[in-house]
Amino acid sequence: MRYRKLGRTNFEVSDIGFGAWGIGGKQWLGSDDAAALDSLRRSIELGVNLIDTALAYGDGHSEQLVGQVVGETGRKIYVATKVPPMNRIWPARGTIEEVYPYDYIVRSAEESLKNLRLEAIDLLQLHVWSADWVARDEWRRAFEDLKRSGKVRGVGISATEHDPDSALGIIETGLIDAVQVIYNLFDQTPELNLFPLARKRNIGILARVPLDEGALSGHFSETTTFPEGDFRAWYFRGTRRREVVDHVDALKRDLGSDASIPDTALRFCLSNAAVSTVIPGMRTRAHAESNIALSDQGPLPAETLSLLKRHAWPRNYYT
Ligand SMILES: NC(=O)c1ccc[n+]([C@@H]2O[C@H](COP(=O)([O-])OP(=O)(O)OC[C@H]3O[C@@H](n4cnc5c(N)ncnc54)[C@H](OP(=O)(O)O)[C@@H]3O)[C@@H](O)[C@H]2O)c1
């Protein structure tokens, strides 16, 4: 496993981190706690030392599973979690009074600490963000007070879906340590403005949704179905599965039949030096093992990266 510095923090984080949305269940049906715990433990054994969770993932269930495993390991594991929007609307909608009042941010961090059974959260992120809030006092004071109290070590935001530039203004305040952003071979837009600024200001980058919610899993087809109520049944609704298959087929034609789609997708993210850690969801030991093995392979060759540039696919399935 290779490690990278998370921006200006002194955290040396594994470049493959553990995305813990799916293990929360609820929005990802078919999750199994025993398999999730096994996958978390195996990931740590193989060198993963950053886990990204959120209070909203299964209403605290993901945090509780993470807390259980972090508590039993003797190793330092960096835990990143998130404050859900108070009005529970994704992406951000409403005024800061409706979404992130000061008291609410502090209360939410304390609830996460209980779920995680930790004394401190390594990275507390606002789960939604609006550029309109940059100058507001609520988040600044909450972050400052939580840091001062020792309950939080680093702070950041999760940038709006497919709008990495939503994070530029808050980076310029100098008050955050990291940004979590959608970055995958379909959405390469963070490379335009966010990554150069993050490098200049020494801001950590967590590359989320590296497999495009499973579209880049390599076993996605037009007849793939998800149980009713599963987030992916909504995300891949209507004609979207056909669109995905068309784009993945084009990718396969260019890469050749030997190439693994998920391996290429994850190595694409690892190839960018602005990325501190890539956080695939991996609810099973098998996925954890194959993803973690990619860390040691390093960046993709330049010719593959230039070929992948042609596969950028601007769209937003989150709306
Ligand atoms: N707004 C936000 O802040 C936000 C939003 C979304 C996600 N996130 C974070 O980003 C993380 C990653 O995103 P995600 O989990 O939504 O989606 P993702 O990582 O793009 O895709 C996860 C899917 O890919 C499958 N997969 C993983 N490794 C694979 C492999 N080697 N081969 C084939 N399939 C593989 C997973 O299988 P399994 O079914 O085995 O897990 C799962 O179905 C989340 O867990 C969360 O921590 C944050």
The ligand as an SDF file (V2000), in Angstrom:
LIG
                    3D

 48 52  0  0  0  0  0  0  0  0999 V2000
  -21.9360   13.3040   -1.1610 N   0  0  0  0  0  0  0  0  0  0  0  0
  -20.9440   12.6060   -0.7200 C   0  0  0  0  0  0  0  0  0  0  0  0
  -20.1620   13.0790    0.0620 O   0  0  0  0  0  0  0  0  0  0  0  0
  -20.7640   11.1940   -1.2210 C   0  0  0  0  0  0  0  0  0  0  0  0
  -21.6390   10.6660   -2.1810 C   0  0  0  0  0  0  0  0  0  0  0  0
  -21.3890    9.3720   -2.6630 C   0  0  0  0  0  0  0  0  0  0  0  0
  -20.3170    8.6500   -2.1770 C   0  0  0  0  0  0  0  0  0  0  0  0
  -19.4860    9.1860   -1.2190 N   0  0  0  0  0  0  0  0  0  0  0  0
  -18.3410    8.4250   -0.6630 C   0  0  0  0  0  0  0  0  0  0  0  0
  -17.6350    7.8280   -1.7530 O   0  0  0  0  0  0  0  0  0  0  0  0
  -17.5820    6.4020   -1.5610 C   0  0  0  0  0  0  0  0  0  0  0  0
  -17.5470    5.6820   -2.8950 C   0  0  0  0  0  0  0  0  0  0  0  0
  -18.7070    5.9000   -3.6320 O   0  0  0  0  0  0  0  0  0  0  0  0
  -19.8460    4.7950   -3.7700 P   0  0  0  0  0  0  0  0  0  0  0  0
  -19.6310    3.7260   -2.7740 O   0  0  0  0  0  0  0  0  0  0  0  0
  -21.1430    5.5230   -3.7550 O   0  0  0  0  0  0  0  0  0  0  0  0
  -19.6480    4.2750   -5.2680 O   0  0  0  0  0  0  0  0  0  0  0  0
  -18.4120    3.6450   -6.0820 P   0  0  0  0  0  0  0  0  0  0  0  0
  -17.2440    3.4930   -5.1960 O   0  0  0  0  0  0  0  0  0  0  0  0
  -18.2730    4.4580   -7.3230 O   0  0  0  0  0  0  0  0  0  0  0  0
  -19.0000    2.2330   -6.5150 O   0  0  0  0  0  0  0  0  0  0  0  0
  -19.3020    1.2580   -5.5770 C   0  0  0  0  0  0  0  0  0  0  0  0
  -19.7630    0.0050   -6.3050 C   0  0  0  0  0  0  0  0  0  0  0  0
  -18.6480   -0.5660   -7.0040 O   0  0  0  0  0  0  0  0  0  0  0  0
  -18.5100   -1.9290   -6.6140 C   0  0  0  0  0  0  0  0  0  0  0  0
  -17.0840   -2.3080   -6.6100 N   0  0  0  0  0  0  0  0  0  0  0  0
  -16.1080   -1.9390   -5.7530 C   0  0  0  0  0  0  0  0  0  0  0  0
  -14.9310   -2.5040   -6.0840 N   0  0  0  0  0  0  0  0  0  0  0  0
  -15.1660   -3.2530   -7.1830 C   0  0  0  0  0  0  0  0  0  0  0  0
  -14.3520   -4.0930   -7.9930 C   0  0  0  0  0  0  0  0  0  0  0  0
  -13.0650   -4.2410   -7.7480 N   0  0  0  0  0  0  0  0  0  0  0  0
  -14.9420   -4.7290   -9.0390 N   0  0  0  0  0  0  0  0  0  0  0  0
  -16.2460   -4.5690   -9.3040 C   0  0  0  0  0  0  0  0  0  0  0  0
  -17.0710   -3.7910   -8.5710 N   0  0  0  0  0  0  0  0  0  0  0  0
  -16.5370   -3.1410   -7.5140 C   0  0  0  0  0  0  0  0  0  0  0  0
  -19.0700   -1.9700   -5.2160 C   0  0  0  0  0  0  0  0  0  0  0  0
  -19.3790   -3.3000   -4.9150 O   0  0  0  0  0  0  0  0  0  0  0  0
  -19.9230   -3.7520   -3.4690 P   0  0  0  0  0  0  0  0  0  0  0  0
  -21.3780   -3.9060   -3.7250 O   0  0  0  0  0  0  0  0  0  0  0  0
  -19.1660   -4.9780   -3.1740 O   0  0  0  0  0  0  0  0  0  0  0  0
  -19.6280   -2.6830   -2.4860 O   0  0  0  0  0  0  0  0  0  0  0  0
  -20.2650   -1.0570   -5.3410 C   0  0  0  0  0  0  0  0  0  0  0  0
  -21.3650   -1.7270   -5.9130 O   0  0  0  0  0  0  0  0  0  0  0  0
  -18.8320    6.1120   -0.7080 C   0  0  0  0  0  0  0  0  0  0  0  0
  -18.7930    4.8460   -0.1030 O   0  0  0  0  0  0  0  0  0  0  0  0
  -18.7690    7.2800    0.2490 C   0  0  0  0  0  0  0  0  0  0  0  0
  -17.7940    7.0510    1.2460 O   0  0  0  0  0  0  0  0  0  0  0  0
  -19.7000   10.4530   -0.7520 C   0  0  0  0  0  0  0  0  0  0  0  0
  1  2  1  0
  2  3  2  0
  2  4  1  0
  4  5  1  0
  4 48  2  0
  5  6  2  0
  6  7  1  0
  7  8  2  0
  8  9  1  0
  8 48  1  0
  9 10  1  0
  9 46  1  0
 10 11  1  0
 11 12  1  0
 11 44  1  0
 12 13  1  0
 13 14  1  0
 14 15  2  0
 14 16  1  0
 14 17  1  0
 17 18  1  0
 18 19  2  0
 18 20  1  0
 18 21  1  0
 21 22  1  0
 22 23  1  0
 23 24  1  0
 23 42  1  0
 24 25  1  0
 25 26  1  0
 25 36  1  0
 26 27  1  0
 26 35  1  0
 27 28  2  0
 28 29  1  0
 29 30  1  0
 29 35  2  0
 30 31  1  0
 30 32  2  0
 32 33  1  0
 33 34  2  0
 34 35  1  0
 36 37  1  0
 36 42  1  0
 37 38  1  0
 38 39  2  0
 38 40  1  0
 38 41  1  0
 42 43  1  0
 44 45  1  0
 44 46  1  0
 46 47  1  0
M  CHG  2   8   1  16  -1
M  END
$$$$
